[in-house]
């Protein structure tokens, strides 16, 4: 549907995200992701905490990060931008609007 050929790695909370990144940092052969899609409201560690960890990563600090949230708060957008996110996608309630996420992903993958 989007024309994106990608291998996905899914984690269920912020702690798992940090562990995934730490595994990449701790291995000479483990690659960094090409793109990280990160929700602001995660269990265990928040998206902001994970984003800080990403930007301190030895290998993955350069990876584009797309923050997603139901929040349209300017404060949230500014905070995530200040922490180094590359884009912000407000999750809409309509399916058709949500599918626009594919265009945002394609644009970010084109940057990397």
C-alpha positions as CSV (number, residue, x, y, z in Angstrom):
1,X,0.0,0.0,0.0
2,X,2.8,2.4,0.9
3,X,5.5,0.9,-1.2
4,X,7.9,0.7,1.7
5,X,10.1,-2.4,1.8
6,X,11.2,-2.7,5.4
7,X,12.0,-5.1,8.1
8,X,10.1,-4.1,11.3
9,X,11.2,-4.6,14.8
10,X,8.5,-3.9,17.4
11,X,8.9,-3.3,21.1
12,X,6.1,-2.9,23.5
13,X,7.5,-0.4,26.0
14,X,10.2,2.2,26.5
15,X,12.4,-0.2,28.5
16,X,12.4,-2.7,25.6
17,X,13.3,0.1,23.2
18,X,16.3,1.1,25.3
19,X,17.4,-2.5,25.5
20,X,17.1,-2.9,21.7
21,X,19.3,0.2,21.2
22,X,21.8,-0.9,23.8
23,X,22.1,-4.3,22.0
24,X,23.0,-2.4,18.8
25,X,25.5,-0.3,20.7
26,X,27.1,-3.4,22.3
27,X,27.6,-5.3,19.1
28,X,29.9,-4.7,16.1
29,X,27.5,-6.5,13.8
30,X,24.1,-5.4,15.0
31,X,22.8,-2.7,12.7
32,X,21.0,0.5,13.8
33,X,17.5,1.0,12.6
34,X,17.0,3.2,9.5
35,X,14.1,4.9,11.2
36,X,12.6,4.9,14.7
37,X,8.9,5.5,15.1
38,X,8.4,6.4,18.8
39,X,5.2,7.0,20.7
40,X,5.4,9.7,23.4
41,X,3.2,7.8,25.8
42,X,5.0,4.5,26.4
43,X,4.8,2.2,29.5
44,X,7.9,1.9,31.7
45,X,9.9,4.8,30.1
46,X,8.3,7.7,28.2
47,X,9.0,8.5,24.6
48,X,11.0,11.5,25.8
49,X,13.2,9.3,27.9
50,X,13.8,6.9,25.0
51,X,14.5,9.8,22.7
52,X,17.2,11.1,25.1
53,X,18.7,7.6,25.2
54,X,18.7,7.4,21.4
55,X,20.5,10.7,21.0
56,X,23.2,9.5,23.5
57,X,23.7,6.2,21.6
58,X,27.1,5.4,20.4
59,X,25.9,3.9,17.1
60,X,22.3,5.1,16.6
61,X,22.3,8.7,17.6
62,X,22.0,9.8,13.9
63,X,18.9,7.7,13.2
64,X,15.8,9.7,12.2
65,X,13.1,9.6,14.9
66,X,9.5,10.2,14.2
67,X,7.5,10.9,17.3
68,X,3.8,9.9,17.2
69,X,1.1,11.0,19.7
70,X,-2.6,11.8,20.0
71,X,-1.5,15.1,21.5
72,X,-1.6,18.1,19.3
73,X,0.1,20.2,22.1
74,X,2.6,22.8,20.9
75,X,4.5,22.2,24.1
76,X,4.8,18.4,23.4
77,X,6.0,19.2,19.8
78,X,8.6,21.7,21.0
79,X,9.8,19.4,23.7
80,X,10.3,16.5,21.3
81,X,12.0,18.8,18.8
82,X,14.3,20.1,21.5
83,X,15.2,16.5,22.3
84,X,16.1,15.8,18.7
85,X,13.1,14.2,17.0
86,X,13.1,14.7,13.2
87,X,9.3,14.9,12.8
88,X,6.1,14.7,14.7
89,X,2.9,13.0,13.6
90,X,-0.3,13.6,15.5
91,X,-2.3,10.4,15.4
92,X,-5.7,11.2,13.9
93,X,-9.0,9.5,14.7
94,X,-9.8,8.7,11.0
95,X,-8.2,5.8,9.3
96,X,-7.6,7.6,6.0
97,X,-5.8,10.4,7.8
98,X,-3.7,7.9,9.8
99,X,-2.6,6.3,6.5
100,X,-0.7,9.6,5.7
101,X,1.9,8.3,8.1
102,X,3.3,6.3,5.2
103,X,4.2,9.6,3.4
104,X,5.9,10.9,6.5
105,X,7.9,7.6,6.8
106,X,8.9,7.7,3.2
107,X,10.1,11.3,3.5
108,X,12.2,10.5,6.5
109,X,13.7,7.4,4.9
110,X,14.6,9.5,2.0
111,X,16.7,11.8,4.3
112,X,18.8,9.0,5.8
